[in-house]
Amino acid sequence: RRSRRALARAAREVDTYDPFSGLHLPYAPRVAPLSLRGCLRRFTSPETLLEEEAWRCGGCQTMGRATKRIAVWRAPPILVVALKRFARSTRKVDRYVDFPLEGLDLAPHVAHAGGDSGREDLVYDLCGVVNHFGAAGYGHYTAFARDLFSMGGPGPWLRCDDSSVVEVPAEDVRSSAAYVLFYARRDAVAAESASAPY
């Protein structure tokens, strides 16, 4: 991901790059209804840093308040999104967050996309969900999974709960227990499917 800081007085921008394996998305507790798209929008919106977070300009060496914006630099083939369900490690947040099963467009959040929505290399389809039931410190995990590489198109959704695996309708996949979401980039799925030996 790319983090851009702009020092107001110096009118200077600095990019820093941090590798990431997934996005850990916080969400505003008083916003309703909550959606993954809204969480992504808030995560990548410019933010003015507080006075105590003053930043030193590399050009003029002055300290000042800066604006910070986070953007994805390179869209990964598999996007892992963790919803921050645990506040201060003692309280679990069980709010429902709506997320798309198909067509998550990452273009508005990618630094070099230029707002080109609908690009196949930036559109994702859900292929897995990890659910957490319980509270902070204890609970039970289940998962939903879908084979996007099946012959003839995506396979059915499966619910995995300990040793039980059963087929479920797509509408069962969304719930307030969703904790980690796995999205596959469409062009990566197409490339993998085209190279499959079957």
C-alpha positions, 0 to 999 in steps of 0.5 A: 500500500502507498501512504502519501503525506502532504505538508500543508505549508511546504506544499510538498508530497511524499510517498511511502510504500509499505507491503501488506498481506491484507487490509485491516478495515476499521469502521465507524461505529455510528454509521448505518448501514455499514458496507465494505465499500464504505469502509474502504472509502473511509480507509483511503480518504485523506486524513489530517494528522493531529498536532502531536503527529507533526511531520518533518518536511524532508525539503525545508525541515520544518515541522507541521501538520500533514495530510495522509492518504492511504491507497493500494499500489498494486492489486493482489491476485487474492485480496484479504480483508479483515474487518476490525471486530475487536475493540481494545482486545476486550470487546467484540463488535458484532455489527453487520457489514454488507459486502458484495459476493461479486464485483468488488471494484478496487479501482477507486482505492488503487493509486494508479487506476485513475478512477477507471472503474470496471477494469478486470484487473481491479474487480474481485469476486468473493471466494471465502469468508471466515466467521467468528462466533463468540466474544474476544478471547474465545469463540468458534470459527466457521467458514464459507468457501467457493471454488471459482476455478471449477469447470463450467464456472464457479462452484456452489458455496460451501459452509465448513463447520468443524467436520461438517461441509454442506452446500448453502445458498449464496444469501447465507454467506453474508452475516454479522459474524463475517470476520475475514473476507477473501476476494479473487481478482477476476483476471487472475481467476480467468488466467488460472482457469485458462491454464488448467489442464482439464 
